[in-house]
Every structure is written in C-alpha cells, then in structure tokens.
Amino acid sequence: MKKTPKIMKFTFRPFWITTALLLTFVTASVTESFAQRRNEDEIRKIQDAKIAIITNRLDLTPEQAQGFWPIYNEFSGKKRELHRSMRQLINTKDESRSDDQVMNNLKEIQDLKEKQLSLEKEYQSKFLTVISAKQLVELYKAERSFNDMLIQRLK
C-alpha cells in the first residue's frame, strides 16, 4: 500500500474544510430561500381565502367589485402599516429605557390608535360610494369572522 506524503494530507485538508463550509452555506441559503417562498405562498393563500370570504359575504355585483377592491386594498395596506407600527412600539424592550421614553411610546401608540380611527372614518365614506351600508356592515363581520377562523387554525 502506497503512503501519501504528509504534505499532500496537509494541502487536502483546507480543500475539504472549504468545501464543507461552502456546502453548508449553499444549503443554508437554499433552505432560507425555500422557507421565504413557502411563507409567501402561505400568505398568498391566506389573502386568497380572505378575498373569497369577503366576496361571498358581500355579494358584490361586478360593478361594485370593480370599485370596491381598489379601495379595500388601499385601506388594508394603510391599516396593516398602522398595526405594524403599534406592534413595534408595544414589543420594544423597556428594561433599559427611562420612564419618559416609555411614556413617549405610550403616547405614540395612542396617536396611532387615533390615526386608525380616522382612517376607518375616511374609508367608511369611500366604501359607501361603491357599496351599501348593509354591505359595509357585512364587510366588518366578514373580516372579524375571517380573523377568528385564522386564530382558531393557528391554535
């Protein structure tokens, strides 16, 4: 049996370490990409289910649907941003913050809640230009039942 010189063993070791690190990095990248794609698919499915429930419950005519969905999508986006901002403020670690900083966060949260109420008032009038008051009440009910259903599935 032929012995490999020690010099060759030494030169191959960095190659295998580099290869192992490269494979680990590629695997992690692919896994992260797959997880992100999966999350995007799940979010899309949730959004599709919400659209189906709202469409079914509101019984929109084609003309109403054409005017309703752009308004609803705009409203949902703005509402989502307000909720995201509130969550960020609420989830801020307060141990290292002064009482004044915490009070400022609480004031900001109250301001965001006021903005949310103003947003709802603004969009209520916009919705009423394309759907009836009864349909608007059904929209609120549909959103609530959808959220309840989603929470139940997550439990």
C-alpha positions in Angstrom: 0.0 0.0 0.0 1.4 3.3 -1.0 1.7 6.0 1.7 0.6 9.5 0.9 3.2 12.1 1.9 2.3 14.3 4.8 2.5 17.3 2.6 -0.4 16.1 0.4 -2.6 15.4 3.5 -1.9 19.0 4.6 -2.8 20.5 1.3 -6.1 18.5 1.0 -7.3 19.5 4.5 -8.0 23.1 3.6 -9.8 21.9 0.4 -12.2 19.7 2.4 -12.8 22.4 5.0 -13.5 25.0 2.3 -15.8 22.5 0.5 -17.7 21.7 3.7 -18.1 25.3 4.6 -19.3 26.1 1.0 -21.8 23.2 1.1 -23.1 24.4 4.5 -23.5 28.0 3.2 -25.3 26.8 0.0 -27.6 24.5 1.9 -28.5 27.3 4.4 -29.2 29.7 1.6 -31.4 27.3 -0.3 -33.3 26.4 2.9 -33.8 30.1 3.8 -35.0 30.8 0.2 -37.4 27.9 0.3 -38.7 29.0 3.7 -39.3 32.5 2.5 -41.0 31.2 -0.7 -43.2 28.9 1.5 -44.1 31.9 3.7 -45.0 34.0 0.7 -47.2 31.1 -0.6 -48.9 30.7 2.7 -49.6 34.5 2.9 -51.0 34.4 -0.6 -53.3 31.5 0.3 -54.5 33.4 3.4 -55.1 36.5 1.3 -57.0 34.5 -1.4 -59.2 32.9 1.3 -60.0 36.3 2.8 -60.9 37.7 -0.6 -63.2 34.7 -1.2 -64.9 35.1 2.1 -65.5 38.8 1.6 -66.7 38.4 -2.0 -69.1 35.7 -0.9 -70.4 37.6 2.2 -70.8 40.9 0.4 -72.4 39.5 -2.7 -70.8 42.2 -4.8 -72.1 43.0 -8.3 -69.4 43.2 -11.0 -69.6 47.0 -11.0 -69.4 47.1 -7.2 -66.4 44.7 -7.2 -64.6 46.9 -9.7 -64.9 49.9 -7.4 -64.6 48.1 -4.1 -61.4 46.1 -4.3 -59.0 49.0 -5.1 -60.4 51.0 -2.1 -60.3 47.9 0.1 -56.7 47.1 -0.9 -55.6 50.6 -0.2 -57.4 50.6 3.2 -55.9 47.2 4.2 -52.4 48.4 3.3 -52.7 51.5 5.4 -54.3 49.6 8.3 -51.6 47.0 8.2 -48.9 49.7 8.4 -50.6 51.2 11.5 -50.8 47.8 13.2 -47.2 47.1 12.4 -46.1 50.4 13.9 -48.1 49.7 17.0 -46.7 46.2 17.4 -43.2 47.6 17.1 -43.8 50.1 19.8 -45.5 47.6 22.1 -42.8 45.0 21.6 -40.0 47.4 22.4 -37.9 46.2 25.3 -38.4 48.7 28.1 -35.8 47.5 30.7 -33.1 49.9 29.5 -35.4 52.8 28.7 -36.3 55.6 31.0 -39.9 56.3 32.2 -40.0 59.3 29.9 -39.1 57.2 26.8 -41.7 54.6 27.8 -44.3 57.4 28.2 -43.4 58.7 24.8 -44.1 55.2 23.4 -47.4 55.1 25.1 -48.3 58.5 23.6 -47.2 57.3 20.1 -49.4 54.2 20.5 -52.4 56.4 21.4 -51.6 58.6 18.4 -51.6 55.6 16.1 -54.9 54.4 17.5 -56.4 57.9 16.7 -55.0 57.6 13.2 -56.6 54.2 12.9 -60.0 55.6 13.9 -59.5 58.5 11.4 -58.6 56.0 8.7 -61.7 53.9 9.4 -63.9 57.0 9.2 -62.3 58.2 6.0 -62.6 54.8 4.3 -66.1 54.2 5.5 -67.2 57.2 3.4 -65.2 55.9 0.5 -66.7 52.4 0.8 -70.2 53.9 0.9 -69.7 55.4 -2.6 -69.5 51.8 -4.0 -71.3 49.5 -1.6 -74.4 49.9 0.6 -74.4 50.4 4.4 -75.6 46.8 4.8 -72.7 45.5 2.7 -70.3 47.6 4.8 -71.6 46.0 8.0 -71.2 42.6 6.3 -67.6 43.5 5.4 -66.8 44.2 9.1 -68.5 40.9 10.1 -66.6 39.0 7.3 -63.3 40.4 8.4 -64.0 39.6 12.0 -65.1 36.0 11.3 -62.1 35.5 9.0 -59.7 36.7 11.7 -61.4 34.4 14.3 -61.2 31.5 11.9 -57.5 32.2 11.3 -56.8 32.4 15.0 -58.6 29.1 15.5 -56.4 27.4 12.8 -53.3 28.7 14.4 -54.1 27.3 17.8 
